[in-house]
Amino acid sequence: MPNPFAFSLASTFPGAGTYPGNALYASQAWHYNMVGLPQAWTLTQGSNTVLVAVVDDGISFAHPALAGVTTNDGYDFVPVGTATLCAGGTVSTNGDGDGPDPDPTQPSDRNFNGGGTCLQDVSASGNHGLHVAGTIGAVRINSSGIVGVNWQVRIRPVRVLGIHTSGTNFTVAQGILYAAGLPADNGAGGTVTASGGPARVINLSLGGGTFSTAMSTAVAQALANGSLIVAS
C-alpha cells in the first residue's frame, strides 16, 4: 500500500494556486496542501486586522518569522512552582523564576526523563507556543525560511503552561478569559484585561483528561464575547 504522506518535489505543488516562495515551504507543503492552502492563498493571504490569541507555553519575540506580528499586550499566567532535576536540585516550573506578569516570553524548556520522575537538561527543540504561532502567522519571506497559514495577522501570546507543559485548568481558563478581552485573575489578588480587546480567534493546541468547571465557564464567556475558539 503506498504511503499517503509521501511526495516528490514534482507533486509538492499540485494544480493552480498561490505559493509564498519561502525557502523551506516544501517541508511544510505536505500538510498545507492537504487543507488546500495554495488555493486559499489565491483568494486571501490573511489580514492584519485579524487578532489571534495563542494560548500556549509562551513566545519568542526575537524570532524573525514573527517580526512585526506579535502584539505587546500578551501575558504570562504561569504561577511559581518547583520540579526536581535529574542531576539534583530543583528548577522553577514556570521557567523564569517569577509568577504571573506581562511578559509571555517562553524561557528554555526541559524534558522529563523516561519515567517522568525528574527533568533533564534544557531541550534543544525549542518550545511549542513558538511553533504554533509560526504555523498560524509566520510572515512571508523571512530569514527563517518558513511561512504561516496567514501571511498577515496579529498574534497575542498568552502563556499558560510552564516547563514541559506544566499547568492547571485554572491557569488555562484565565488565559482564555484574557485572550477574549475579559478580566482574568492576575495571580496577585486582582484582575488583568488585555488592552487590545478581544481576539477574534483563540487557539488552544493543548488538552487535558478531566472536566473543569473553570475551563467550561471561561470558554462559554469567551464565546459570548465574540471569540472563536479552536482547540486540538
C-alpha positions as CSV (number, residue, x, y, z in Angstrom):
1,M,0.0,0.0,0.0
2,P,1.5,3.4,-1.0
3,N,2.4,5.9,1.7
4,P,-0.3,8.6,1.6
5,F,2.1,11.1,3.1
6,A,5.0,10.6,0.6
7,F,5.5,13.2,-2.1
8,S,8.1,14.3,-4.5
9,L,9.1,17.8,-5.4
10,A,7.1,17.4,-8.6
11,S,3.9,16.7,-6.7
12,T,4.5,19.2,-3.9
13,F,2.6,22.0,-5.8
14,P,-0.3,20.3,-7.5
15,G,-2.7,22.4,-9.5
16,A,-3.2,26.1,-9.7
17,G,-2.6,28.2,-6.6
18,T,-0.6,30.9,-5.0
19,Y,2.7,30.0,-3.3
20,P,4.8,32.0,-0.8
21,G,8.3,31.4,-2.2
22,N,9.8,30.7,1.3
23,A,12.9,28.6,1.2
24,L,11.5,25.9,3.5
25,Y,8.0,25.8,2.1
26,A,8.5,22.3,0.6
27,S,8.9,20.9,4.1
28,Q,5.6,22.5,5.1
29,A,3.7,21.7,1.9
30,W,2.6,18.2,2.9
31,H,0.0,19.5,5.4
32,Y,-0.5,22.9,3.8
33,N,-1.5,21.2,0.6
34,M,-3.8,18.8,2.4
35,V,-6.0,21.7,3.5
36,G,-5.8,23.5,0.2
37,L,-3.8,26.5,1.3
38,P,-2.3,27.3,-2.2
39,Q,-5.9,27.6,-3.5
40,A,-7.0,29.6,-0.4
41,W,-4.0,31.9,-0.7
42,T,-5.2,32.8,-4.2
43,L,-8.3,34.3,-2.6
44,T,-6.6,35.8,0.5
45,Q,-3.3,35.8,2.4
46,G,-4.8,37.0,5.7
47,S,-5.3,40.4,7.2
48,N,-3.5,42.4,9.8
49,T,-6.9,43.4,11.2
50,V,-7.4,39.8,12.5
51,L,-6.1,39.2,16.0
52,V,-5.4,35.6,17.0
53,A,-4.5,34.7,20.6
54,V,-2.1,31.8,21.0
55,V,-2.8,30.3,24.5
56,D,0.2,28.0,25.0
57,D,3.6,27.9,26.7
58,G,4.9,31.3,25.5
59,I,6.6,33.0,22.6
60,S,10.0,34.3,21.5
61,F,9.7,37.9,20.3
62,A,13.1,37.7,18.7
63,H,12.2,35.1,16.1
64,P,12.5,36.6,12.6
65,A,9.4,34.7,11.4
66,L,7.2,36.7,13.8
67,A,8.8,40.1,13.3
68,G,6.0,42.7,13.5
69,V,3.4,40.0,14.1
70,T,3.1,39.8,17.9
71,T,1.2,42.3,20.0
72,N,2.6,44.0,23.1
73,D,-0.4,43.1,25.3
74,G,0.4,39.4,26.0
75,Y,0.5,37.9,29.5
76,D,2.1,35.1,31.5
77,F,-0.3,33.4,33.8
78,V,2.1,30.6,35.0
79,P,2.4,30.5,38.8
80,V,5.6,29.9,40.8
81,G,6.3,26.2,41.3
82,T,9.2,23.8,41.5
83,A,10.2,20.5,39.9
84,T,13.0,18.0,40.6
85,L,16.1,18.0,38.3
86,C,17.6,14.6,37.5
87,A,21.0,16.0,38.1
88,G,20.0,17.1,41.6
89,G,18.3,20.1,43.0
90,T,15.1,21.8,41.7
91,V,14.1,24.2,39.0
92,S,11.2,26.7,38.7
93,T,8.3,25.1,36.7
94,N,7.4,28.5,35.3
95,G,11.0,28.7,33.9
96,D,11.5,32.4,34.6
97,G,11.7,32.5,38.3
98,D,8.6,34.6,38.9
99,G,4.9,34.4,38.8
100,P,2.2,35.9,36.5
101,D,3.4,39.1,34.8
102,P,3.0,40.9,31.4
103,D,6.0,39.0,29.9
104,P,4.8,35.9,27.9
105,T,8.3,35.0,26.8
106,Q,9.0,31.3,27.0
107,P,12.2,30.5,28.9
108,S,14.3,27.5,27.9
109,D,12.2,24.3,28.2
110,R,13.2,20.9,29.7
111,N,12.2,17.3,29.1
112,F,11.2,14.7,31.6
113,N,13.3,11.5,31.9
114,G,11.9,8.3,30.6
115,G,10.0,7.6,33.8
116,G,8.6,11.1,34.1
117,T,10.1,11.5,37.5
118,C,12.5,14.3,37.0
119,L,13.6,17.0,34.5
120,Q,16.6,16.6,32.3
121,D,18.8,19.1,30.5
122,V,17.5,22.1,28.6
123,S,15.6,21.0,25.5
124,A,17.2,21.8,22.1
125,S,13.9,21.5,20.2
126,G,12.5,24.9,21.3
127,N,9.0,25.5,22.6
128,H,5.5,24.6,21.5
129,G,4.0,28.1,21.6
130,L,6.5,29.5,19.2
131,H,5.9,26.6,16.8
132,V,2.1,27.1,16.9
133,A,2.5,30.9,16.4
134,G,4.7,30.3,13.4
135,T,2.3,27.9,11.9
136,I,-0.5,30.5,12.3
137,G,1.3,33.6,11.3
138,A,4.9,33.5,10.2
139,V,5.4,36.3,7.8
140,R,6.0,35.7,4.1
141,I,9.7,35.8,3.1
142,N,11.7,35.9,6.3
143,S,15.2,34.7,7.1
144,S,13.9,31.5,8.9
145,G,12.5,30.2,5.6
146,I,9.1,29.1,6.9
147,V,5.7,30.7,6.4
148,G,2.4,30.7,8.3
149,V,-1.1,30.0,7.2
150,N,-1.8,33.7,7.4
151,W,0.8,35.9,5.8
152,Q,-0.8,38.9,7.5
153,V,-2.2,38.5,11.0
154,R,-1.6,39.8,14.6
155,I,-0.8,37.3,17.3
156,R,-1.4,37.9,21.0
157,P,0.8,35.5,23.0
158,V,-0.8,34.2,26.2
159,R,1.4,31.9,28.3
160,V,-0.5,29.4,30.5
161,L,1.9,26.4,30.5
162,G,5.3,26.2,32.2
163,I,8.3,23.9,31.9
164,H,7.4,20.7,29.9
165,T,3.8,21.9,29.5
166,S,3.1,22.0,33.3
167,G,-0.1,23.9,34.1
168,T,-3.6,23.7,35.6
169,N,-7.1,24.0,34.2
170,F,-7.5,27.2,36.2
171,T,-4.4,28.8,34.6
172,V,-5.6,27.9,31.1
173,A,-9.1,29.2,31.9
174,Q,-7.6,32.6,32.9
175,G,-5.6,32.6,29.6
176,I,-8.9,32.0,27.7
177,L,-10.6,34.9,29.5
178,Y,-7.7,37.2,28.9
179,A,-7.4,36.2,25.2
180,A,-11.1,37.1,24.9
181,G,-10.6,40.5,26.3
182,L,-12.3,39.7,29.6
183,P,-10.9,40.2,33.2
184,A,-8.7,37.4,34.3
185,D,-7.0,36.5,37.6
186,N,-3.6,38.2,37.7
187,G,-2.2,35.9,40.3
188,A,-1.8,38.8,42.8
189,G,-5.3,39.2,44.1
190,G,-6.6,41.3,41.3
191,T,-7.5,41.1,37.7
192,V,-5.9,42.0,34.3
193,T,-7.5,42.7,31.0
194,A,-5.9,42.8,27.5
195,S,-5.6,46.3,26.3
196,G,-6.2,45.3,22.7
197,G,-9.7,44.0,23.3
198,P,-11.0,40.5,22.4
199,A,-9.1,38.2,20.0
200,R,-11.3,37.1,17.1
201,V,-9.7,33.7,17.3
202,I,-8.3,31.8,20.3
203,N,-6.0,28.9,19.6
204,L,-5.6,26.2,22.2
205,S,-3.2,23.5,20.9
206,L,-3.4,21.7,24.2
207,G,-5.6,19.3,26.1
208,G,-6.4,17.5,29.4
209,G,-8.2,14.5,30.6
210,T,-10.7,15.8,33.2
211,F,-13.7,18.1,33.1
212,S,-13.1,21.6,34.6
213,T,-15.9,23.9,35.6
214,A,-13.5,26.9,35.4
215,M,-12.5,25.9,31.9
216,S,-16.1,25.4,30.8
217,T,-17.1,28.7,32.2
218,A,-14.2,30.5,30.6
219,V,-15.0,29.0,27.2
220,A,-18.7,30.0,27.4
221,Q,-17.8,33.6,28.4
222,A,-15.2,33.9,25.6
223,L,-17.7,32.6,23.0
224,A,-20.3,35.0,24.3
225,N,-17.8,37.8,23.9
226,G,-17.4,37.1,20.3
227,S,-14.2,34.9,20.1
228,L,-14.0,31.8,18.0
229,I,-12.1,29.0,20.0
230,V,-10.0,26.5,18.1
231,A,-8.7,23.6,20.2
232,S,-6.8,20.4,19.4
